Every structure is written in structure tokens, then in C-alpha cells.
Amino acid sequence: MSISDNIMSVKNNIRSACIRAGREPEDVKLVAVSKTMGTDKIMEAVNSGIRVFGENKVQELVSKYEALDKGLEWHMIGHLQSNKVKYIIDKVAMIHSVDSIKLLQEIDRRCKAYDKCIDVLIEINIGREATKYGICPEDLGAFLEEAPKYENVRICGLMTVAPKVNVPEDARPYFKEMKRLFEDAKSSNNVNVEMKYLSMGMTGDYEVAIEEGSNIVRIGTGIFGPRDYRF
Ligand SMILES: *Cc1c(COP(=O)(O)O)cnc(C)c1O
């Protein structure tokens, strides 16, 4: 299937999941995860109407940003080291992977230099996996209480990469827990925190994620096909 066919089918699946959940399809934002894909593939997606791309490596994001139309929207979705914030801060619309106060502080500091405010999500390690980034659910409350110190950052939601499961249905409990955390955080009323986005759901599990309340899905394989990491 072509990238354009894939996009059509992903959009159809998003629509069906929204209908099942009694939600509006327009409320779910699709981020096309273009990591490892060349600019030719990205242009194919652009020509099929995609404007929002997610990358997980600083270097790769920067080189694609430089090479492509400045009207595209880039999201940093992978682990970000504090010392690399400076390379992407003027290029990204959102950082999904904030997982430490140190990183939050550096993002704030770099934004001040550009006199801008950036949207970030807090990454939650919902499956408490040793191999994954993100803060533990029980640490979220304390994390959000630090938010008022960082005026150039808007914490506008949560992100997670759910544990790998054999059938999508098995990811549902993790998404339910994320939704619960999200609603709790919403009612906590901290300055500089406005919980709007719940970024969860990838190729293998986005329909279940939407049924459980996700409003940003990050789809790579489902749009671009399998990744080749040999290069
Ligand atoms: C690679 C990646 C995705 C997309 O994964 P697919 O299974 O290819 O859809 C989503 N989110 C993050 C953080 C990723 O690194």
C-alpha cells in the first residue's frame, strides 16, 4: 500500500474509534512519526495532507526541519538530553518527552532567550518498565507543583508509550490509568499547567488508546511502513 493509502486507512480507523467512543474525529490529532524516513517519504505524506511530524532524535529532526517547508509542524517525541534542547527549541511546536525537572528547567531557560513559550507534555512510564523513559505515575503530582517556576513552558498534557502487548486490547488498562492520571492532573490547578492533550497510541494500539481518551496519536509504521535501522 502507498503512503497515501495508509494515511487514508489510519484516518478511517481514527474516525471509527471516535465514533465508538462517542467523540469527534476532529478532536484527535494525528502525528506522523517520520523517524528513519527520508524527506521523499515525508513529502509523500505532505502531499496527502499531513502537516505534523514526530521525530525522536535531535540530529534527525534538525536536518529534516532544515530540508523541508517551514510550514510543517515538528514534535519531539523521543528522549531528550538537556544539553541538546538548544538545537531544537526554535524548531518544534511541542516536546512530548519531558521526564525530569532538569529538562523542564533547560527548556524554560532556552525559551526565555527566544522570548517564547513552548507546549510540553510530561512522559509517564505507565508500565513501570526499566527500559522506558518517563516519570512514575505517583511522582506526577510533585512534578506539576514545580511548574509555576517555569514561566516559558506550558505543561499541556501527558504522553506515554504503553508496554508492548500481543493484542491491542491488552494495552487498555494502561490507557485507562493514563486517562485517570490526566483527569486528576486537570483538577490539580497548578500555574502553567493546563491539561489539554493526552498523547498515547501508536500503530499497534491507537484505536484502543482513542477509545480510552487519547487526543494525540503518534503513528509511524501504519503510515510509512516498516522502518529499516540498518543505515
Ligand atoms: C517510533 C515511535 C512511535 C511510532 O511507532 P509506530 O509503532 O511505528 O507507530 C510513537 N511514539 C514514539 C515515542 C516513538 O518513538
The ligand as a Tripos MOL2 file, in Angstrom:
@<TRIPOS>MOLECULE
LIG
   15    15     1     0     0
SMALL
NO_CHARGES

@<TRIPOS>ATOM
      1 C1          8.5380    5.2800   16.9540 C.3       1 LIG1
      2 C2          7.5920    5.9310   17.8820 C.ar      1 LIG1
      3 C3          6.2120    5.9660   17.6130 C.ar      1 LIG1
      4 C4          5.5760    5.3190   16.3900 C.3       1 LIG1
      5 O1          5.6610    3.9480   16.4610 O.3       1 LIG1
      6 P1          4.8930    3.0020   15.3960 P.3       1 LIG1
      7 O2          4.6750    1.7450   16.1350 O.co2     1 LIG1
      8 O3          5.7890    2.8580   14.2230 O.co2     1 LIG1
      9 O4          3.6180    3.6890   15.0480 O.co2     1 LIG1
     10 C5          5.3990    6.6360   18.5210 C.ar      1 LIG1
     11 N1          5.8940    7.2250   19.6210 N.ar      1 LIG1
     12 C6          7.2070    7.2010   19.9260 C.ar      1 LIG1
     13 C7          7.6830    7.8650   21.1560 C.3       1 LIG1
     14 C8          8.1010    6.5520   19.0630 C.ar      1 LIG1
     15 O5          9.4000    6.5400   19.3740 O.3       1 LIG1
@<TRIPOS>BOND
     1     1     2 1
     2     2     3 ar
     3     2    14 ar
     4     3     4 1
     5     3    10 ar
     6     4     5 1
     7     5     6 1
     8     6     7 2
     9     6     8 1
    10     6     9 1
    11    10    11 ar
    12    11    12 ar
    13    12    13 1
    14    12    14 ar
    15    14    15 1
@<TRIPOS>SUBSTRUCTURE
     1 LIG1         1 GROUP 0 **** ****
